[in-house]
């Protein structure tokens, strides 16, 4: 049986230039493995294992970084050595990374009147969801993004979005146009009957209020469907 104390000393026994913090300084963050980056967040491990071993254990437990990002605070704390503070720091860091990826992929002032632009902007966000989320993209007169608001989220199969919730937010923000988007956790973006009915209700409400309803984009696993392109608007 291995000696826990000796195992815990493993990182300190590494040459200084091979430790995660020093490697980041010398080689840049891009050169580090996922476990090394997590170890830097952890700073310390516990008696049985150092920060790097704890990070590796966490990645195995949740089957990779995406699984860690999807895990709840309670699930993260269920791993021995990951307390409340470490779990919070992990969630915060991964959320920042996801937001940066979203902002980097598409400038907020780019036009959002094409489904490919909507997909590019939101694909990183929807990729992490295991349940259905419904969002509205609020646009100005040039179809530039003002804000993305979450209207609702629900179970694995469906969520509920009401036209009043979508357009209440649009009126508050002074938006002149709206695109809505939601994901299918099954990975199949083909619209359901409920999706088509909701789209028609949204179009009717938009016409009454005087706000342009540009599209309803459904996200699947690496694919999307535009109901405008399908002629369902």
C-alpha positions as CSV (number, residue, x, y, z in Angstrom):
1,X,0.0,0.0,0.0
2,X,1.4,3.4,-0.9
3,X,2.2,5.9,1.9
4,X,-0.3,8.8,1.9
5,X,2.2,11.2,3.3
6,X,4.7,10.4,0.6
7,X,2.0,10.7,-2.0
8,X,1.0,14.1,-0.6
9,X,4.7,15.2,-1.0
10,X,4.7,14.3,-4.7
11,X,4.2,17.8,-6.0
12,X,6.8,19.3,-3.7
13,X,9.3,16.7,-4.8
14,X,8.9,17.7,-8.4
15,X,11.6,20.1,-9.7
16,X,10.2,23.6,-9.3
17,X,10.1,24.2,-13.0
18,X,7.7,21.2,-13.4
19,X,5.1,22.4,-10.9
20,X,1.9,23.8,-12.4
21,X,2.4,27.4,-11.2
22,X,6.0,27.6,-12.5
23,X,5.0,25.9,-15.8
24,X,2.3,28.5,-16.3
25,X,4.8,31.3,-15.7
26,X,7.5,29.7,-18.0
27,X,5.4,28.1,-20.8
28,X,2.1,30.0,-20.6
29,X,-1.4,28.8,-19.5
30,X,-2.0,27.1,-22.9
31,X,0.7,24.6,-22.3
32,X,-0.9,23.2,-19.1
33,X,-3.2,20.2,-18.9
34,X,-6.7,20.5,-17.4
35,X,-5.5,18.9,-14.2
36,X,-2.7,21.3,-13.8
37,X,-4.9,24.4,-14.3
38,X,-7.4,23.0,-11.7
39,X,-4.5,22.3,-9.3
40,X,-3.5,26.0,-9.5
41,X,-7.1,26.9,-8.5
42,X,-6.9,24.4,-5.6
43,X,-3.6,25.7,-4.3
44,X,-3.5,22.9,-1.8
45,X,-4.7,19.3,-1.5
46,X,-5.2,17.4,1.7
47,X,-3.3,14.8,3.7
48,X,-3.8,11.9,1.3
49,X,-3.1,13.7,-2.0
50,X,-1.7,17.0,-3.3
51,X,-3.5,19.5,-5.4
52,X,-2.5,17.9,-8.7
53,X,-3.6,14.5,-7.7
54,X,-6.9,15.9,-6.4
55,X,-7.5,17.7,-9.7
56,X,-6.8,14.5,-11.6
57,X,-9.2,12.6,-9.3
58,X,-11.9,15.2,-9.9
59,X,-11.6,14.9,-13.7
60,X,-11.8,11.1,-13.5
61,X,-14.9,11.4,-11.2
62,X,-16.8,13.6,-13.7
63,X,-15.3,12.2,-16.9
64,X,-13.5,15.3,-18.0
65,X,-13.7,19.1,-17.7
66,X,-17.2,19.3,-19.3
67,X,-18.5,17.0,-16.6
68,X,-16.9,19.1,-13.9
69,X,-18.5,22.2,-15.4
70,X,-21.9,20.5,-15.3
71,X,-21.6,19.3,-11.8
72,X,-23.5,21.1,-9.0
73,X,-21.7,22.5,-6.0
74,X,-23.1,19.6,-3.9
75,X,-21.7,17.1,-6.4
76,X,-18.3,18.7,-6.4
77,X,-18.2,18.7,-2.6
78,X,-19.0,15.0,-2.7
79,X,-15.4,14.4,-3.8
80,X,-13.1,13.9,-0.8
81,X,-10.8,16.9,-0.6
82,X,-13.1,19.3,-2.4
83,X,-14.7,21.5,0.2
84,X,-17.2,24.3,-0.2
85,X,-14.5,27.0,-1.0
86,X,-12.8,24.8,-3.6
87,X,-16.2,23.9,-5.2
88,X,-17.2,27.6,-5.4
89,X,-13.9,28.6,-7.0
90,X,-14.2,25.8,-9.6
91,X,-17.7,26.9,-10.6
92,X,-16.7,30.6,-10.8
93,X,-13.6,29.9,-12.9
94,X,-15.4,27.6,-15.3
95,X,-18.3,30.0,-15.7
96,X,-15.9,32.8,-16.5
97,X,-14.3,30.6,-19.1
98,X,-17.6,29.7,-20.7
99,X,-18.6,33.4,-20.8
100,X,-15.3,34.4,-22.4
101,X,-15.7,31.7,-25.0
102,X,-19.2,33.1,-25.8
103,X,-18.0,36.7,-26.0
104,X,-15.0,35.8,-28.0
105,X,-17.0,33.8,-30.6
106,X,-19.2,36.7,-31.5
107,X,-18.9,40.4,-30.8
108,X,-22.0,41.7,-29.0
109,X,-22.5,44.4,-31.6
110,X,-22.6,42.0,-34.5
111,X,-25.9,41.6,-36.2
112,X,-28.1,38.7,-34.9
113,X,-30.6,38.5,-37.7
114,X,-29.1,35.3,-39.2
115,X,-29.5,31.9,-37.5
116,X,-25.8,31.0,-38.1
117,X,-24.8,34.1,-36.1
118,X,-27.2,33.2,-33.3
119,X,-25.9,29.7,-33.2
120,X,-22.3,30.8,-33.1
121,X,-23.0,33.2,-30.3
122,X,-24.9,30.8,-28.1
123,X,-23.5,27.3,-28.9
124,X,-21.0,27.3,-26.0
125,X,-23.7,28.3,-23.6
126,X,-26.3,25.7,-24.7
127,X,-23.6,22.9,-25.0
128,X,-23.3,22.8,-21.2
129,X,-27.0,22.4,-20.4
130,X,-28.5,19.0,-19.6
131,X,-32.1,20.5,-19.3
132,X,-34.0,22.7,-21.7
133,X,-33.4,26.5,-21.5
134,X,-35.3,29.1,-23.4
135,X,-33.6,32.5,-24.1
136,X,-34.5,35.7,-25.9
137,X,-32.0,37.8,-27.8
138,X,-33.1,41.5,-27.6
139,X,-32.0,43.5,-30.6
140,X,-31.9,47.2,-31.5
141,X,-33.1,48.7,-34.8
142,X,-29.9,47.5,-36.6
143,X,-30.5,44.0,-35.3
144,X,-27.5,44.3,-33.0
145,X,-27.6,42.5,-29.7
146,X,-28.6,44.5,-26.7
147,X,-28.9,41.7,-24.2
148,X,-29.6,37.9,-23.8
149,X,-32.2,37.1,-21.2
150,X,-33.2,33.7,-19.9
151,X,-37.0,33.3,-20.1
152,X,-37.3,29.9,-18.5
153,X,-35.7,26.5,-17.9
154,X,-37.2,23.2,-17.2
155,X,-36.7,19.4,-17.3
156,X,-35.0,17.1,-19.7
157,X,-37.8,17.1,-22.2
158,X,-39.3,20.6,-22.3
159,X,-39.6,24.0,-20.7
160,X,-42.4,26.5,-20.8
161,X,-42.1,30.0,-22.3
162,X,-45.0,32.4,-22.6
163,X,-45.1,35.2,-25.1
164,X,-45.8,37.7,-22.3
165,X,-42.5,36.8,-20.6
166,X,-40.6,37.2,-23.8
167,X,-42.0,40.6,-24.8
168,X,-42.2,42.0,-21.3
169,X,-38.4,41.8,-21.3
170,X,-38.2,43.3,-24.8
171,X,-40.3,46.3,-23.8
172,X,-38.3,46.9,-20.6
173,X,-35.1,47.0,-22.6
174,X,-36.5,49.1,-25.4
175,X,-35.8,46.4,-27.9
176,X,-37.2,46.7,-31.4
177,X,-36.5,43.1,-32.4
178,X,-36.4,39.7,-30.8
179,X,-34.9,36.3,-31.7
180,X,-35.7,33.4,-29.4
181,X,-33.7,30.2,-28.9
182,X,-33.9,27.0,-26.9
183,X,-32.1,23.7,-26.8
184,X,-33.2,20.1,-27.1
185,X,-31.1,18.1,-24.5
186,X,-31.7,15.0,-26.6
187,X,-29.4,16.5,-29.2
188,X,-32.0,16.4,-32.0
189,X,-33.0,20.0,-33.0
190,X,-36.0,19.0,-35.0
191,X,-39.0,21.2,-33.8
192,X,-41.8,19.5,-31.9
193,X,-45.4,20.4,-32.4
194,X,-45.2,22.5,-29.2
195,X,-42.3,24.4,-30.7
196,X,-44.2,25.2,-33.8
197,X,-47.3,26.3,-31.8
198,X,-45.2,28.5,-29.6
199,X,-43.5,30.1,-32.6
200,X,-46.9,31.1,-34.1
201,X,-48.1,32.5,-30.8
202,X,-44.9,34.6,-30.5
203,X,-45.3,35.9,-34.0
204,X,-49.0,36.9,-33.3
205,X,-48.0,38.6,-30.1
206,X,-45.1,40.5,-31.7
207,X,-47.4,41.7,-34.5
208,X,-49.8,43.1,-31.9
209,X,-47.1,44.8,-29.8
210,X,-45.2,46.1,-32.8
211,X,-41.9,44.4,-32.1
212,X,-40.1,42.5,-34.9
213,X,-39.9,38.7,-34.2
214,X,-37.0,37.6,-36.4
215,X,-36.5,33.9,-35.7
216,X,-36.8,30.9,-33.4
217,X,-33.6,28.9,-33.4
218,X,-33.5,25.4,-31.8
219,X,-30.1,24.0,-30.7
220,X,-29.1,20.4,-30.8
221,X,-25.8,18.5,-30.6
222,X,-23.7,20.6,-32.9
223,X,-26.7,21.4,-35.1
224,X,-29.5,23.9,-35.2
225,X,-32.8,24.5,-36.9
226,X,-34.1,27.9,-37.8
227,X,-37.9,28.1,-38.0
228,X,-37.6,31.2,-40.2
229,X,-35.6,29.2,-42.7
230,X,-38.2,26.4,-42.4
231,X,-41.0,28.8,-43.3
232,X,-42.7,28.5,-40.0
233,X,-42.7,32.2,-39.1
